[in-house]
Amino acid sequence: ALMGTSTAGIAHAAIAAWILGKPMGYVRGSAKDHGRNNRIEGRLEPGAKVVVIEDLISTAGSCIDVVEALREAGAEVLGVVSIFTYGMKKGLDRLEAAGVRNISLSNLDALLEVAVEENYVSADAKDAIKKFRDNPSDESWMK
């Protein structure tokens, strides 16, 4: 099954599930306060193999929260597919600690290479952006 993150991953999960002919659902940040009080929408059988669809990974907090909710519901989470990742150390460390494999369609390094080639940003700006990504609390990247 494919499970989108609410709300950013829902549309992408729906399209991918339709193309692949797989069941689809999504996981909210928290349970609804009405109706069935579901956090997970869609049919999820215990032991189901699940791939989570996410739009963007920065620190990976919300993504891991979704993975944990699915695991608690009895799913076997195979990994996360995301559209873009910044590749921030905090996010990479969190994914590793949670035993979550992520595959992204693109990342900050690829975006910056194109941005420099197309003269959207300078090589110096590219370096500053990477410094920020690698250590946001070190403000030397602003110089």
C-alpha positions as CSV (number, residue, x, y, z in Angstrom):
1,A,0.0,0.0,0.0
2,L,1.0,3.6,-0.4
3,M,0.3,6.0,2.4
4,G,0.6,9.8,1.9
5,T,1.5,12.2,4.5
6,S,-1.3,14.6,5.3
7,T,-1.8,16.8,3.5
8,A,1.2,17.3,1.2
9,G,1.7,13.7,0.2
10,I,-2.0,12.7,-0.4
11,A,-2.2,13.8,-4.0
12,H,1.1,12.2,-5.0
13,A,0.2,9.0,-3.2
14,A,-3.2,8.8,-4.9
15,I,-1.6,9.3,-8.4
16,A,1.2,6.7,-7.7
17,A,-1.3,4.2,-6.2
18,W,-3.6,4.5,-9.2
19,I,-0.8,4.0,-11.7
20,L,0.6,1.1,-9.7
21,G,-2.8,-0.4,-8.9
22,K,-2.0,-0.4,-5.2
23,P,-4.2,0.5,-2.2
24,M,-3.8,4.0,-0.9
25,G,-4.4,5.9,2.3
26,Y,-3.0,8.7,4.3
27,V,-1.9,9.5,7.8
28,R,-2.9,12.7,9.7
29,G,-0.7,14.5,12.1
30,S,-3.2,13.5,14.8
31,A,-6.4,11.6,15.2
32,K,-9.7,13.4,14.2
33,D,-11.8,14.7,17.0
34,H,-15.0,13.5,15.4
35,G,-16.4,10.5,13.6
36,R,-14.2,7.4,13.9
37,N,-11.3,9.4,15.4
38,N,-9.0,8.0,12.8
39,R,-5.5,9.1,12.3
40,I,-5.0,6.7,9.4
41,E,-7.4,6.9,6.6
42,G,-7.8,4.0,4.1
43,R,-7.7,0.3,4.5
44,L,-4.6,-0.9,6.3
45,E,-4.3,-4.6,7.0
46,P,-2.1,-5.7,9.8
47,G,1.3,-6.7,8.4
48,A,0.7,-4.7,5.2
49,K,3.9,-3.6,3.4
50,V,3.7,0.2,3.1
51,V,5.7,2.9,1.3
52,V,5.1,6.4,2.6
53,I,4.9,9.2,0.1
54,E,6.2,12.6,1.3
55,D,6.6,15.9,-0.5
56,L,9.6,17.4,1.3
57,I,12.0,16.2,3.9
58,S,14.0,18.8,6.0
59,T,14.4,17.5,9.6
60,A,12.3,14.4,8.9
61,G,10.2,14.9,12.1
62,S,6.8,14.7,10.5
63,C,7.8,11.9,8.2
64,I,9.1,9.7,11.1
65,D,5.9,10.5,13.0
66,V,3.9,9.0,10.1
67,V,6.1,6.0,9.9
68,E,5.8,5.4,13.7
69,A,2.0,5.6,13.5
70,L,1.9,3.1,10.7
71,R,4.2,0.7,12.6
72,E,2.0,1.0,15.7
73,A,-0.9,0.0,13.5
74,G,0.9,-3.1,12.5
75,A,2.3,-2.1,9.1
76,E,5.7,-3.0,7.8
77,V,7.0,0.3,6.5
78,L,9.4,-0.4,3.6
79,G,10.6,3.2,3.3
80,V,9.7,6.7,2.3
81,V,9.7,8.2,-1.2
82,S,9.9,12.0,-1.2
83,I,9.9,14.5,-4.0
84,F,12.7,16.6,-2.5
85,T,15.1,16.5,0.4
86,Y,17.4,19.2,1.7
87,G,19.7,16.5,3.0
88,M,20.0,18.2,6.4
89,K,22.1,16.3,8.9
90,K,19.4,16.3,11.5
91,G,16.9,14.8,9.0
92,L,19.4,12.2,7.8
93,D,20.3,11.2,11.4
94,R,16.7,10.9,12.4
95,L,15.8,8.7,9.4
96,E,18.8,6.5,10.2
97,A,17.9,6.3,13.9
98,A,14.4,5.3,13.1
99,G,15.5,2.7,10.5
100,V,13.8,4.5,7.7
101,R,15.1,4.4,4.1
102,N,14.3,7.5,2.0
103,I,14.6,7.8,-1.7
104,S,14.0,11.3,-3.1
105,L,13.4,12.4,-6.6
106,S,15.7,15.4,-6.1
107,N,17.8,17.1,-3.5
108,L,19.3,20.5,-2.6
109,D,22.7,19.6,-4.2
110,A,21.1,18.9,-7.6
111,L,19.0,22.0,-7.4
112,L,22.0,24.2,-6.6
113,E,24.0,22.7,-9.5
114,V,21.3,23.7,-11.9
115,A,20.8,27.1,-10.2
116,V,24.5,27.9,-10.7
117,E,24.5,26.6,-14.3
118,E,21.5,28.8,-15.1
119,N,23.0,31.8,-13.3
120,Y,20.2,31.9,-10.7
121,V,22.7,31.9,-7.9
122,S,26.5,32.4,-7.8
123,A,29.0,29.8,-6.7
124,D,29.5,31.8,-3.5
125,A,25.8,31.7,-2.8
126,K,25.7,28.0,-3.5
127,D,28.5,27.5,-0.9
128,A,26.6,29.7,1.7
129,I,23.4,27.7,1.1
130,K,25.2,24.4,1.6
131,K,26.8,25.8,4.8
132,F,23.4,26.7,6.1
133,R,22.0,23.2,5.2
134,D,24.9,21.5,6.9
135,N,24.8,23.6,10.1
136,P,21.9,26.0,10.4
137,S,22.9,27.2,13.8
138,D,26.3,28.3,12.6
139,E,25.6,31.8,11.3
140,S,28.9,32.1,9.4
141,W,27.0,31.2,6.3
142,M,25.5,34.7,6.3
143,K,28.9,36.4,5.8
